[in-house]
Amino acid sequence: MTFAVALILLLGQACNTKKEKKQENMASNPSEEAIFPKGELGLAKNFTGNAYNYGLVANDSIYNTLVGNVYFEKSARSNWHLHPSGQILIVLDGEGYHQLEGQPRQLMKKGDVIKVPANTRHWHGATENKSLTQMYILPKTENGFVTWLEPVTDEQYTSKN
């Protein structure tokens, strides 16, 4: 009987240790809890740091809308860019920044919805301390998708103005 109790206690401890390690891994790597797969690494010419894109809704002539998910590692960000018909960003996890040209940089958090007006220079990405997962929606794709511009400088990224 004592052996059986000891075995049960030992197995219980092993299960708790495994569960704690899994929770630690998920806390250090939020993409393990992601709704969508991480996706493909974005082109270095369009991003500073690592950003991964996963397409969700392919463009077609019926919906004329492109939808995808982007996971930004800490400090990763897009270049300045614009969309002919604007863009909608929905923050799914983490924290990030977005900035419309001529306006102060804004913090964005899980649950935020950002509407970027048509043909407005802007950038977005993760904060220095947290990764960011966002969904993007590009409407009216018959007008085009994106025009990539110059990288966001470190000074622009860290500036609150």
C-alpha positions in Angstrom: 0.0 0.0 0.0 2.8 2.5 0.9 4.5 1.7 -2.5 1.3 2.5 -4.3 0.8 5.8 -2.5 4.4 6.8 -3.2 4.0 5.9 -6.9 0.8 8.0 -7.2 2.6 11.0 -5.5 5.6 10.6 -7.8 3.4 10.5 -10.9 1.4 13.5 -9.8 4.6 15.5 -9.2 5.9 14.6 -12.7 2.7 15.7 -14.3 2.7 19.0 -12.4 6.4 19.6 -13.5 5.5 18.9 -17.1 2.5 21.3 -16.9 4.6 24.0 -15.3 7.3 23.7 -18.0 4.7 23.9 -20.8 3.2 27.1 -19.2 6.7 28.6 -18.9 7.4 27.8 -22.6 4.0 29.4 -23.7 4.7 32.5 -21.6 8.1 33.0 -23.3 6.8 32.0 -26.8 3.3 33.3 -27.2 3.1 31.9 -30.8 2.5 28.5 -29.2 -1.0 29.7 -28.2 -1.5 31.5 -31.5 -4.9 31.1 -33.3 -3.2 30.8 -36.7 0.2 29.3 -37.8 3.2 31.6 -37.6 3.5 31.8 -41.4 6.3 32.8 -43.7 9.1 35.1 -42.7 8.6 38.6 -44.2 11.1 40.0 -46.6 14.0 41.8 -44.9 13.6 44.7 -47.4 10.1 45.4 -45.9 10.7 44.8 -42.2 13.2 45.5 -39.4 13.4 42.3 -37.3 11.4 39.2 -37.9 7.7 39.4 -38.9 5.8 36.4 -40.2 2.8 36.5 -42.5 0.0 33.9 -42.8 -2.7 34.5 -45.4 -6.2 33.8 -44.3 -8.4 35.0 -47.2 -6.9 35.2 -50.6 -7.9 38.0 -52.9 -10.5 37.2 -55.5 -12.9 39.1 -57.8 -15.9 38.4 -55.6 -14.8 39.8 -52.2 -11.9 42.1 -53.4 -10.4 41.8 -49.9 -7.2 40.4 -48.6 -7.0 39.1 -45.0 -4.0 37.8 -43.1 -2.2 37.4 -39.8 1.2 38.8 -38.9 3.3 37.8 -36.0 6.0 40.4 -35.0 8.8 39.3 -32.7 9.9 41.8 -30.1 11.1 45.1 -31.7 10.1 43.9 -35.2 8.3 46.5 -37.3 7.2 47.2 -40.9 8.7 49.8 -43.1 6.7 52.9 -43.8 4.1 51.9 -46.4 0.7 52.8 -47.7 -2.4 51.0 -49.0 -4.5 52.5 -51.9 -7.8 51.6 -50.1 -6.6 51.8 -46.5 -6.1 49.0 -44.0 -7.8 47.6 -40.9 -5.6 46.1 -38.1 -7.0 43.9 -35.3 -4.7 43.2 -32.5 -5.1 39.5 -31.4 -2.2 39.3 -28.9 0.7 41.2 -27.4 1.5 44.8 -27.7 2.7 47.0 -30.6 3.0 50.4 -32.0 1.4 52.0 -35.0 2.0 55.4 -36.4 0.4 57.5 -39.1 2.8 60.0 -40.7 2.6 63.3 -39.0 1.0 61.9 -35.9 2.4 60.6 -32.6 3.2 56.9 -32.3 0.3 55.0 -30.7 0.4 51.9 -28.4 -1.9 49.1 -29.5 -3.0 46.1 -27.4 -5.0 43.0 -27.7 -8.6 43.8 -28.8 -7.7 47.2 -30.4 -9.0 47.9 -33.9 -7.1 50.5 -36.0 -8.4 51.9 -39.2 -5.6 53.3 -41.5 -7.0 55.7 -44.1 -6.4 55.2 -47.8 -3.0 56.3 -49.1 -1.7 57.2 -45.7 2.0 56.6 -44.9 2.2 54.5 -41.7 4.0 51.7 -40.0 3.3 49.1 -37.3 5.1 46.5 -35.2 5.8 45.0 -31.8 7.0 46.9 -28.8 10.6 46.4 -27.4 9.4 44.1 -24.7 6.5 42.1 -26.2 5.7 40.4 -29.4 2.6 41.3 -31.4 0.0 39.3 -33.3 -2.3 41.2 -35.6 -4.8 40.5 -38.3 -4.9 42.8 -41.3 -7.7 43.5 -43.7 -7.1 45.1 -47.1 -10.4 46.2 -48.7 -11.1 47.1 -52.3 -8.0 45.3 -53.6 -8.9 46.2 -57.2 -7.2 49.5 -56.3 -3.9 47.7 -55.3 -2.4 46.2 -52.2 0.6 48.0 -50.8 3.4 50.4 -51.6 6.5 49.7 -49.5 8.7 52.7 -48.6 11.8 53.3 -46.5 12.6 51.6 -43.2 11.4 53.1 -39.9 14.5 54.4 -38.2 15.4 53.5 -34.6 14.7 57.2 -33.7 11.2 57.1 -35.2 10.5 53.7 -33.6 11.4 54.9 -30.1 10.0 58.4 -30.4 6.6 59.2 -28.8 6.0 62.1 -31.1 
